[in-house]
Amino acid sequence: MATIWMAVWLIGGFYHLPRFLILSSLAAALVLAWLDLRHVTPMLRATGWLWGLCLGLLAIGVVQLIPTPPWLAAIASGTFSLREQYAGLDASSWSMISLVPWETFNWIAMALIGIVGLFLGAGLFQTPKTKLFLLGAIAACGAAQVFWGIVQIVVHPNEIFWGVPNEGGTTPFGTFLVRNHGADFVGMSLFCAIGLLHFMLKQNGSSKEGGYGVSGGWSSVLSHPGILAVGALVVWLAVGLICSNSRGGWTSFVITAVAIVLIWKHVGAPRRVGRFAGFLVVALLSMVVIQAIGLLDRFEDRVGDLDVDRVMADGRWQLWRDSLPALSHFLPLGSGLGTYGYAILPFEPTTSRGWLPNAHNQYLETIVEAGVPGILLVVGFIFVSGRAAISLCQSSRTREKQALGIAGLGALLFQSLHAVTEFGLLMPANLLTASVLIGASVAASPSGRIRVSKSRSSEAGDATSLGSFRLSVSSATKGPMIITGSLIVFLGGGLSWAIWHQARCVRADRLLASTTFAPRTPSPTVATADEWIEELQQELGNSSLNERLHRRLIQLLMHRAQRATYDQIRAGQIARARPTNPIADWDRTSLNSIIMQLYDDSDTGPTELQKQRINQQIAIEPSLAAAWKQFSLSLAANPVQPKTQMRMAQLGAASGRPWKDIFANSMRLSAVDSRQTLGNGLLAWAAGDIEAMTGQWRQTLSVDLTHLELIYRLSRLKLTDEVITERLMPDMWVAPYRLALVIRSEPGTDDLRRSLFDKASSIASTAEMEPIPKQSALAAIASAKGDFRVAANHYSQAVQADPKDPELRYRYARSLYQSGDAEEAASQARVAMNLEPSNDRYKNLFDQSKRLHHRQSTTLLPTETP
């Protein structure tokens, strides 16, 4: 239980360090199970099928990491062909089935958390007290998560913890980085609380009444403080599930609750449909609490997203369709467990979504990664555990088993349903909690029921008390104990390997954090870079398949070569006492700048002799030669790396090595990333591929205008003015507007500038925008063109839409002033000044407008420019 709490509060166990701590804590729990082997052995009687299914899935991951001959690899999966295409693998080389072995290692390490959790749940939570302790501890943890989640929404909306910002831009709930994953844990906690409430009601009921009815009347129930406390816990967890704003979580809970009500009955007895009233009461009280804390509007807004049209417009549908080619390509054994995000990259028909590492459908993700055997094992696990949980629901049993049955069946159904649209079980906290509940409920099912006997001791008291049962271990014969002991040894060995692997990951994370630097600055020095390179090379000796370490080593090797050249330039300039700009000198030594010089065929570009010298100098640079070798090693470990392919092509283009095939790989794997599309566009420019260049730079400008001027200068050498306007500029008014401002002082660009303004105006006029942004955009374009009267008309409409915005008033007044209407400009500037008296810009414009109006009323004088 300490491990579950730790996993939940360490951001769901998402990072390597929390996973290391979780695995270490589970190892300690496994040692305790070993010490109590005689009592643990009888508990595992019903879980034999589960072990076979779980270990089978684990075996798939291990098989995917064994090097195989090329003919077998080509038959078993499509990864071999991708390695040939993107990594240049020799056709006779043996290779692993897993596309990214390091990610498969990580998946196996995390899967062991669930498998050990299943074992411990089945072996340690089978006495009456431990069953109730399990449910109570999980429900209490969920209640604490709900408390922090609501505080987070109301007081700290942009933080994970106090003072820890949410830099990932996700929608967190509690300590989970994604609200859907938080809803997974809260949903399981809610079913644990419902199980506890069922136990309390049965405990408080009369022994005379059969079935599942609650006796004693509502007065007896309401007078019981324990029932009231657990009932409040159920309502509080329901509030948390609603506040998580997870549509999938809501839907999964409703379906699961209905299923449990329909299933929960004695064999041959009528169903008690009246139990639906209990869920309705909980829902009503939850809405009252949500209204009281002021979150009802937020809930209603999210309910609107359940509209059929919005659901069908969800990006998951397109993602699932895009995954189908990858699914068929990697059959029958899949691309490797944990590799979905890389596996789909070569088959995506569009790059509009960016890179997504998960399918938001764990069944689809399992088929892509583990193939046909994997999905069969998953379905088999759901069937076996679901059948056991249902049999627990429909048999004569103790109150504690009833409570555990509700929690176990609830966790299984909830996670199975939510897995259709999410990947919450990839969070160690959710995986561990679900595994423990399922393991405990399956072990308690009729087929695995252990023999219990009433205590004959005079101190035992009433036979219905929590301590009135003791375990009988007579069934723990030598054979089962040997099997259980062997299983513990096997799991212990797996945990030891997983702990070692996660320790390497933690070490790598710290090394990556300590060697982080900004590529756009001259730091670090050559000496520092050499120290970091040596540390990375030593770590790669222990973790040779860790592609993140390979990428950082490549980055440092290329930086070292750039820094050495930069230092030579700076030393020569300082010796001549020439004023210099350090950042400009740094940019001159970058690969992008070198490629621009080498492939500039204009009259102002370098001569052929200068280009040859640049090529020779780069080709013999030791750091760049080492970087080229590391590129090959990194792509051998993970052939589907778009950015690595692009950087290798850049190095090849700058050093005279073969690079066009590598560039073609980069283009095929490209995703929307302003840095990558910028680099790919530059390579296309160097290769003379006008269509690819235009397409890549258009994508760059659609998300980032930082390099607008650079893209324009290079495109000007290849494209006409018409192509720049119509094909290079994206369908957003800001891009052509900004470019028109950049070139307004350049001679010979009047026609291009007018066409850019016209395109910006056309896009802004037809774009679906709110009235104020739309009118402001049209006004800015008109002002830049010099049509100040038109700009004033647009600002006038914007001011009518929001008369209390002082900045809009100021812009309106400035346009009026520039058009010569000084009287109205002074009037509007006065309003802006009254709305924000401390703003000096508003006061200065008001004073200028008054002076201009005075001169206009006496004698016509030239206007001032504010």
Secondary structure, DSSP 4 states (H G I P E B T S, - for coil): -HHHHHHHHTGGG-SHHHHHHHHHHHHHHHHHHHHTHHHHGGGGGGGHHHHHHHHHHHHHHHHTTS-B-HHHHHHH-SHHHHHHHHH---TT--B-SSSSHHHHHHHHHHHHHHHHHHHHHHHH--SHHHHHHHHHHHHHHHHHHHHHHHHHHHT-TTEEETTEE-TT----BTTBSSHHHHHHHHHHHHHHHHHHHHHHHHHHS-TTS-TT---SHHHHHHT-HHHHHHHHHHHHHHHHHHHTT-HHHHHHHHHHHHHHHHH-S-TTSPP-GGGHHHHHHHHHHHHHHHHHTT-HHHHHHHHGGGSHHHHHT-HHHHHHHHHHHHHHHSTTT-S-TT-HHHHTGGG-S--SS---SS-S-HHHHHHHHHHHHHHHHHHHHHHHHHHHHHHHHTS---HHHHHHHHHHHHHHHHHHHHTTT--GGGSHHHHHHHHHHHHHHHHTSGGGPPPEEE---GGG--TTSTTSEEE--TT--HHHHHHHHHHHHHHHHHHHHHHHHHHHHHHHHHHHHHT---TTS-PSPHHHHHHHHHHHHHHHHH-TT-HHHHHHHHHHHHHHHHHHHHHHHHHHHHHTT----HHHHHHHTSHHHHHHHHT--STTS--HHHHHHHHHHHHT-HHHHHHHHHHHHHHHH-S--HHHHHHHHHHHHHHTS--HHHHHHHHHH--S-HHHHHHHHHHHHHHT-HHHHHHHHHHHHHH--TTHHHHHHHHHTT--HHHIIIIIS-SSTHHHHHHHHHTTTSTT-HHHHHHHHHHHHHHHHHS---HHHHHHHHHHHHHHHT-HHHHHHHHHHHHHH-TT-HHHHHHHHHHHHHHT-HHHHHHHHHHHHHHSTT-HHHHHHHHHHHHHHHHHHHS--PPPP-
